[in-house]
Amino acid sequence: MSDHQSRPPILSPDQVLVLGRILEIQFKEPDSYPCPVQRIAEACEFAPPSPELGSLERSEINQAITKLIRQGLLSVDQDSVEFSYRHKVCEALHLGPAQRALITAFMLNGAQTLEELLENTHPLYPFQDYQHIAETLKSLQQEREYPLVAQTPRSADKKIRYVHCLLPHEFVDETLPEIDVATTEELRILEPHNRLDDLENRVAELEAMIDKLSNTDT
């Protein structure tokens, strides 16, 4: 645990959407990063899957950008012809690439299971399996003075879900179980899916080899 970690900021839903979209653009459209305001506005016209977020007007985007700059989470790119913005999430929250991908997925999709996280982070980072996701979640909770993720209370479907702590969730408190304990049960359930994925990949590789050999013979 770092001695220099400070308490992470609590953000408004508007700030989460703007920051999440900027992170997403960096992953998916590197040519558009740093992000001009127009590109951010286009991305924020559409509400993401997270039920806590909605689409934003330009004035709301500008207000969110101003607040994020004041909190040290965005900076203005001085090399651009027009105003463009870079996120400073990794520096401010001490995130590595895998952790950044999870935080981005949480910002845009809300609370998620391990299975949903593996699917939603696919374009953002090459997580190997559910265990890799669980270990990264653990690094965002237990190995920090101020956790960035938490387990949500069990829902009606009894699935285990996780959420980021940058919004003022009323259930995020010190009584929540540690993530590595919480994920043990879910990992046992999901393990057969991991093995099935491995088998499917191996079958696909063998089929490709057979097809290549057949073409060589002809």
C-alpha positions as CSV (number, residue, x, y, z in Angstrom):
1,M,0.0,0.0,0.0
2,S,1.4,3.4,-1.0
3,D,1.9,6.0,1.7
4,H,1.2,8.7,-0.8
5,Q,-2.3,7.7,-1.8
6,S,-5.0,10.3,-1.1
7,R,-8.7,9.8,-0.8
8,P,-10.2,9.6,-4.3
9,P,-12.6,12.3,-5.4
10,I,-16.3,11.8,-5.3
11,L,-17.7,12.7,-8.7
12,S,-21.1,13.6,-10.1
13,P,-22.8,11.4,-12.7
14,D,-22.0,14.1,-15.3
15,Q,-18.3,14.0,-14.4
16,V,-18.2,10.2,-14.5
17,L,-19.8,10.2,-18.0
18,V,-17.4,12.8,-19.4
19,L,-14.3,11.1,-17.9
20,G,-15.5,7.6,-18.9
21,R,-16.0,8.7,-22.5
22,I,-12.6,10.3,-22.6
23,L,-11.0,7.1,-21.3
24,E,-13.0,5.1,-23.8
25,I,-12.0,7.3,-26.7
26,Q,-8.3,6.8,-25.7
27,F,-8.7,3.1,-25.9
28,K,-10.9,2.8,-29.0
29,E,-10.0,5.9,-31.1
30,P,-6.4,6.8,-30.3
31,D,-6.3,9.2,-33.2
32,S,-9.0,11.3,-31.5
33,Y,-7.0,11.6,-28.3
34,P,-6.4,14.1,-26.7
35,C,-10.1,14.7,-27.1
36,P,-11.5,18.0,-28.5
37,V,-14.7,19.2,-26.9
38,Q,-16.7,18.4,-30.0
39,R,-15.7,14.7,-29.9
40,I,-16.5,14.5,-26.2
41,A,-19.9,16.1,-26.9
42,E,-20.6,13.5,-29.6
43,A,-19.8,10.7,-27.3
44,C,-21.9,12.1,-24.5
45,E,-25.0,12.5,-26.7
46,F,-25.7,8.8,-26.0
47,A,-26.5,7.5,-22.6
48,P,-24.3,4.5,-21.6
49,P,-25.7,1.3,-20.1
50,S,-25.1,2.5,-16.5
51,P,-28.5,3.4,-15.0
52,E,-26.8,6.2,-13.0
53,L,-25.9,8.2,-16.1
54,G,-27.7,10.0,-18.9
55,S,-26.9,12.0,-22.0
56,L,-25.5,15.5,-21.6
57,E,-25.9,18.9,-23.1
58,R,-22.9,20.9,-24.1
59,S,-23.2,23.3,-21.1
60,E,-23.3,20.3,-18.7
61,I,-20.2,18.8,-20.5
62,N,-18.3,22.1,-20.1
63,Q,-19.2,22.3,-16.4
64,A,-18.1,18.7,-15.9
65,I,-14.8,19.4,-17.7
66,T,-14.1,22.4,-15.5
67,K,-14.7,20.5,-12.3
68,L,-12.5,17.6,-13.5
69,I,-9.7,20.0,-14.2
70,R,-10.0,21.5,-10.8
71,Q,-9.9,18.0,-9.2
72,G,-6.7,17.1,-11.2
73,L,-8.4,14.4,-13.3
74,L,-8.1,16.3,-16.7
75,S,-5.6,18.6,-18.2
76,V,-5.8,20.9,-21.3
77,D,-3.5,19.8,-24.1
78,Q,-1.3,22.8,-25.0
79,D,-0.1,21.4,-28.3
80,S,-3.5,21.3,-30.0
81,V,-4.8,24.0,-32.3
82,E,-8.2,23.8,-30.5
83,F,-8.8,23.0,-26.8
84,S,-8.3,19.3,-26.3
85,Y,-8.3,17.3,-23.0
86,R,-6.2,14.5,-21.6
87,H,-7.2,12.5,-18.6
88,K,-4.9,12.2,-15.6
89,V,-6.7,9.3,-14.1
90,C,-3.7,7.0,-14.0
91,E,-1.5,9.5,-12.2
92,A,-4.3,10.7,-9.8
93,L,-5.6,7.3,-8.9
94,H,-2.3,5.3,-9.3
95,L,-3.7,3.0,-12.0
96,G,-2.0,0.5,-14.3
97,P,-3.4,-0.4,-17.7
98,A,-5.6,-3.3,-16.4
99,Q,-6.9,-1.2,-13.5
100,R,-7.7,1.7,-15.9
101,A,-9.7,-0.7,-18.1
102,L,-11.8,-1.9,-15.2
103,I,-12.5,1.6,-14.0
104,T,-13.5,2.7,-17.5
105,A,-15.9,-0.3,-17.8
106,F,-17.4,0.6,-14.4
107,M,-17.8,4.2,-15.3
108,L,-19.8,3.5,-18.4
109,N,-21.6,0.3,-17.5
110,G,-22.3,0.6,-13.7
111,A,-22.3,-2.5,-11.4
112,Q,-21.2,-5.7,-13.1
113,T,-20.5,-9.4,-12.5
114,L,-17.1,-10.9,-13.3
115,E,-18.6,-12.3,-16.5
116,E,-19.9,-8.9,-17.6
117,L,-16.6,-7.2,-16.8
118,L,-14.7,-9.7,-18.9
119,E,-17.0,-9.0,-21.8
120,N,-17.1,-5.2,-21.4
121,T,-13.3,-4.8,-21.0
122,H,-12.6,-6.9,-24.2
123,P,-11.9,-3.8,-26.4
124,L,-10.0,-2.1,-23.6
125,Y,-7.5,-4.7,-22.2
126,P,-6.6,-8.4,-22.9
127,F,-7.7,-9.9,-19.6
128,Q,-6.9,-13.6,-19.7
129,D,-9.8,-15.0,-17.7
130,Y,-12.1,-14.4,-14.7
131,Q,-9.2,-15.0,-12.3
132,H,-7.3,-12.2,-13.9
133,I,-10.3,-9.9,-13.5
134,A,-10.7,-10.9,-9.8
135,E,-7.0,-10.3,-9.1
136,T,-7.3,-6.8,-10.6
137,L,-10.4,-6.1,-8.6
138,K,-8.5,-7.1,-5.5
139,S,-5.7,-4.7,-6.3
140,L,-8.3,-1.9,-6.6
141,Q,-9.7,-2.7,-3.2
142,Q,-7.5,-4.5,-0.6
143,E,-4.2,-3.1,-1.7
144,R,-5.3,0.5,-1.2
145,E,-5.8,2.8,1.7
146,Y,-9.0,4.1,0.0
147,P,-10.7,1.4,-2.1
148,L,-11.7,2.3,-5.7
149,V,-14.1,-0.7,-6.1
150,A,-16.6,-2.5,-3.8
151,Q,-19.0,-5.4,-3.9
152,T,-22.7,-4.4,-4.1
153,P,-25.4,-5.9,-1.9
154,R,-26.8,-9.1,-3.4
155,S,-29.6,-8.4,-5.9
156,A,-32.7,-10.5,-6.6
157,D,-30.8,-12.8,-9.0
158,K,-28.2,-13.4,-6.2
159,K,-25.3,-12.6,-8.5
160,I,-22.2,-11.0,-7.2
161,R,-21.6,-7.6,-8.7
162,Y,-18.9,-4.9,-8.3
163,V,-18.9,-1.1,-8.7
164,H,-16.5,1.7,-8.6
165,C,-16.4,4.0,-5.6
166,L,-16.1,7.4,-7.4
167,L,-19.9,8.0,-7.2
168,P,-21.5,8.5,-3.7
169,H,-23.1,5.0,-3.4
170,E,-24.9,4.7,-0.2
171,F,-23.9,1.0,0.3
172,V,-20.1,1.6,-0.1
173,D,-18.8,1.3,3.4
174,E,-16.3,-0.5,5.5
175,T,-18.6,-3.4,6.3
176,L,-18.4,-4.9,2.8
177,P,-16.6,-8.2,2.4
178,E,-13.1,-8.2,0.8
179,I,-13.3,-8.9,-2.9
180,D,-11.1,-12.0,-3.0
181,V,-13.4,-13.8,-0.5
182,A,-16.5,-12.7,-2.4
183,T,-15.2,-13.8,-5.8
184,T,-14.2,-17.3,-4.6
185,E,-17.8,-18.6,-5.0
186,E,-18.2,-16.9,-8.4
187,L,-14.9,-18.2,-9.8
188,R,-16.0,-21.8,-9.0
189,I,-19.1,-21.2,-11.0
190,L,-17.3,-19.6,-13.9
191,E,-14.4,-22.0,-14.1
192,P,-16.1,-24.4,-16.5
193,H,-16.7,-21.5,-18.9
194,N,-12.9,-20.7,-18.8
195,R,-12.2,-24.4,-19.7
196,L,-14.8,-24.3,-22.5
197,D,-13.3,-21.2,-23.9
198,D,-9.8,-22.8,-23.9
199,L,-11.2,-25.9,-25.7
200,E,-13.0,-23.8,-28.3
201,N,-9.8,-21.9,-29.0
202,R,-7.8,-25.1,-29.3
203,V,-10.3,-26.6,-31.7
204,A,-10.3,-23.5,-33.8
205,E,-6.5,-23.6,-34.0
206,L,-6.6,-27.3,-35.0
207,E,-9.2,-26.6,-37.7
208,A,-7.0,-23.8,-39.1
209,M,-4.0,-26.1,-39.2
210,I,-6.0,-28.9,-41.0
211,D,-7.3,-26.3,-43.5
212,K,-3.8,-25.1,-44.1
213,L,-2.4,-28.6,-44.6
214,S,-5.3,-29.4,-47.0
215,N,-4.5,-26.3,-49.1
216,T,-0.9,-27.3,-49.2
217,D,-1.7,-30.8,-50.5
218,T,-3.7,-29.5,-53.3
